[in-house]
Amino acid sequence: MEFTRYSTSVKTRFLIISDTHGMEFPSENRPLQHADVAIHCGDLTEESKLEEYRTSIRLLKDIHAPLKLVIAGNHDFTMDTAVFKKKVADARPPLDPKLVRKVYGDLGEARQIFEEAKAAGIVFLDEGNHQFILENRALLTVYASPWTPSLGDWGFQYPQGQGHNFKIMKGVDLVVTHGPAKGIMDYTDARQRAGCSDLFQAVARARPRLHCFGHIHEGWGAKLVTWRDRLTETPSHFTDIDNERTIIVEKLLGFRKSKFDTPETKEHKSKKAEFYRQERCYATSHCTGDSNPLESGVNTLFVNAAIQGTEEHPLQMPWLVDLELLSAA
């Protein structure tokens, strides 16, 4: 199946967040900008408690966007029924069922919280391909998946050696996953790449306009990738990205202090951090007439939008992204 395409372009604004882990934006950090689509890339909670999901709903309702797309992350394990059941069954000593029901809810109860929020424009996406006609009359096609390589006893995870089949359909505009593709803003503080090679292969073959994710908090940033003309049989970040024509939009190093900073660099980082604190988002635009316009099928904008940060930067900024989509009319 291929999605129907149209010829007229419509400028569309996305506000992207991930990894809020049960927090709400403090009033001084809450994004004020209007977007056509808001996206939450998972880890809505820290411990998958009902109250954390309710907090996430309040956070999403405070965002100014008519459509708010949401996926789960590994911390949202009660959304993964098999994992939730196993955690309860394996607990020693056994858990009080009444306490479990009070704190975590019955099976499916967390998901029901999101179903009841649909009137606020909140749409919880299961894994797969989806299609929307936006209020601005743009056609948006989306692939969503919460699955990440295993880091322990969490939800929506698969063993590293087993892999996962990300069935991204040709023609998709937007890929929303919880974790990164291998080689794309996936370095941990231990300098290990934590992304998924299967996901990279699927994204490289589909070449969406935008791929947003989180999971690896220290990988916050954005990169406008230019693909090589011909993909290899097994695409990887080593062989299939044209690095000479790829642009790093921003990364945490642009804000974090470093022992190598000169006085001038320190001042520049400080001013930049303060500017974006005032803006409450990091904005980037890749439309016709911009300095780095995105060309469909040639470029993909990758965005790591993890919000929960470090001691130095405890709250990382949401991303505000302008791209052109094809019209639905």
N, C-alpha and C positions, 0 to 999 in steps of 0.2 A: 504493500500500500504506500502511495505517495500523497502528500498533502497538496491541495490545489494552491497554485501560486498566482499572484496578481502583479500588475506592472507598476502601479503607483506607490511611491514610498511615503511612509508616514513617520515623522520623528516621534520616538517613544522614549519615555523616561522610566528607568528602573531604580528603585531604592532597595539595596541588597544588604542583608544582615545574616549572621549565623552565630551559633554557639553563644546564645545569651544565658543559658544555664540557669533558668528560673529567675532572672533579674528583670527589673523594669528600668527604663532609662530614667536617670535623675532628671528633674525638670530642666536643669541647665544644659543637659546633653541631648534631650529628645529632639529628633530631627523635625524640622519645621517645613521643609520643602514638600511640595506636592509631586507625586509620581503617578504615572499611569499604572504601574505594577510594582508592588512590594514583594520581596522574596525573602523567605527565611529558610536557610539551608540546613536546618536540623540542630540537634542538641538544644531543644527548647528548654530542657530541664537539666538539673544536676543529678537527681536521684529518682526521677520519674514519678514524683509524687503528684497527686491530683491538684494540690494547691499550686504547685509550680506550673502545671498546665494552665490553670486559671490565670496565673500571673502573665503567662505568655499571651493569652487571649487579650488581656488588658493592654499589653505592650503593642500588639498588632492593631488593636482598635485605635490607638493613639497615633498611628501612622496615617498620613494623608494620602491614601490611594484607594481607588474604587475596587481594585482586585489585589488580593494578598495571598500569594501562593506559599504553601508550607509543606515541608517534608520532615520526617523524623531523622534523628541521629542515633548513634550508639547508646547515648545516655538515656534515650527515651525508650527503655527496654519494655515497658508495659504495653507499648504499641506492637511489640513482637510477641504474639501470643505464646509461641513455643518456648521462648526464652523466659517469659514471665512465669509460666507454669513450672518450668524447671527450677528457677530460682526459689520459688516457694517450696517446691517438693524437696529440694536439696538442703534447705536451711536446717542447721543444727545449733541449738535445740529447735524443734518445730515451732513455727510461728503461729500465733493466735489468729485464726481466720478472721475474727471480727476486727482485729487491729489492722491486718492486711487490707481488708475491705475499706476501712476508714481512711487509711493513709494513701493506698495505691488504687483503690477501687476494684470493682469486679472486672472480669475480662471484657474488653471493649469499652469500658466506661471512659477512659481517657480519650479515645477516638470520638466518642459521642459528644464530648465537650466541644470538639471542633465542628462536628456536624451541626450543633446548635448555634454556632457562630457564623453560619453561612450568610445570614442577613447582613452581617457587617462586611461582606465581601471576602471573608476568609475561606479559602479552599484548601483542604488537606489532600495532597497528591499521593496516591499509591504509585508503586514502581510501574513505569510504562510511559506511553506516549499520549499526549493530551493536546487539545486544540481550543483556543479561545478567540472570540471577537471582542476586542477591547472597546472601551467607551470612545476612544479616539478613532475608531473604525479601522484599526490595524488588525491584521490576522497574526496571532501569536501561536506558534506550535512549540510544544515543550516535551522534553523527556525528563523524567524524574526518577531518582533512585536513592534510597537511604543506605545502601550496602557499602561497607568498607572492609578492608583486610582486618583480620582478627587482632585485637590488642588485649584479649582477656574475655571475661564472662559478661559480654555486653550484648545489646540488641543489634539485629541487622548486620551481622558480621559473618564472614566466611574464612576458613583456614587459608593461610598465605599460599600454600601449595595447591590448593583446590581451584582458586580463581572464581570468577563470576562472569556471567554472560550479560553484558549491558546491551540490550537490544534497541539501540538508538536508530530511529527511522531516518531515511534519507529525506532531506528537506526541513528538518527540525531547526528552528531558530535558536532555541534556548535549551541548554542542558543544566539541570539543577541536581547536584549530588551532594551528599554530606561530605565526602572526602575528595581529595585532589587526584588528578591523574599523575602517574609517576613522572617526575622530572619537572613538574609545574608548581612552583610555590609550595613545595611539600617538604622542605628541609626542616627537621626538628632542631632544637637547640643543641642536640648531640651531633649535629651535622650528618644525620641519617635521612635518606629519602624515604618517606612513609606513604607515598602515593601508590596507586594501583596501575600496573602495566596493562591489564585488560581494559581498564577504563581509558587509558591513553589511546590504545588501539582503536576503540570504538569511537572516541571523539575525533581522532585523526581521520577516520574514514567518513564520518558524518559532516565534519567541518561546520559546526553550528556558528552562528554569529557570536554567541555569548555562552560561556560555561562558568557558572558560579558555584561556590562550595565553601567549606570551612574546615573544621575538624583539627587541622594542624594550625593552632593559634598563632604560632610564631612565623607562619608563612603568609600572614596578612599582606595583601598587595594586589597589583594588577599588572598584566602583561599582554600586549597586543602581539600575538604570534602570527607570523607569516609562514604558511605551509610551503614545502617544496612542491614543485610542479607534479612530480610523480612520487607516490608513496611506495615504500618498500613493502615486501610481503608481510613482514611483522613490524608495523610501525613502532618507533620509539622516539624519545626526546633527543637521542643522539643522532638519529639518521633522517628524521622527517620534518624538522623545523629549520627554516632558513634564518639562521641567527643574525646574519648581516642585515636583514630587513625586519627583525623583530625588535619591539620597543618595550622597555620596562617603564610602565606608567608611574608606579610608585611601589616602594617596599618599606618594611619597618626600619631598615638601615637609614632611610632618609630622615627618621625622627630620633632613633635611638642614639644615645651617647656612645662614643667609642674612644678608646685610648689613643687612637690615631687622629682624632679631630684636632684641627688647628683652631685658634681663637675665632677666626672668621667662620669656620664650619660650624662651631658650636653656636655662634650667634645666629647663623642662617637656619639651623635646625630649630632653635628655640622660637624664632619668629614664625617659621612655617608651622610648627606645632600649635602656636597660639592662634594663627590665622584660621586653621582648620577646626580648632576648638570653637571658635566663634561661628564658623560656618556650620558646624555640627555634622558635616559629611565631607567625604573626599569626592569631588566631582570630576568626571572626565567625559568628554564628548567625542564621538567618532562618526560624525555625520558628514554629508556632502558639504564642502566648504571649510571643514575643520582642518587643522594641520596634519592630522593622522586619521583620515577617513577609513572606515572599515569597508573592505570589499568582500561581499558575500562569496563564499567558496574559496577565497584566497586567505582571509584572516579569520582568526577567532580571538575574541577578547576573553582572557581568563581572569577571574576575580576571586581571590580568597577574602571572604568577608567576615572572618571570625571576630566577634566583638570582645569576648573576654580576653584580657591581655595579661600583662606582666606587672610586677610591682612598680616598675618605672612608668608604664603606660597601662593602667588597670582597665581602661575602657578604650578599645580601639574603634576607629571611626567606621560608620556605615559608608557604603559606596553609593554614589548617585551617578548613574550611567545613562547617557543619551545615545541611542542607536536608531537607525532607520529600519522599519519593518515594512513588509508589503501590505498594501491596502486590502481590506476584505470587500471593497465595493468598487 
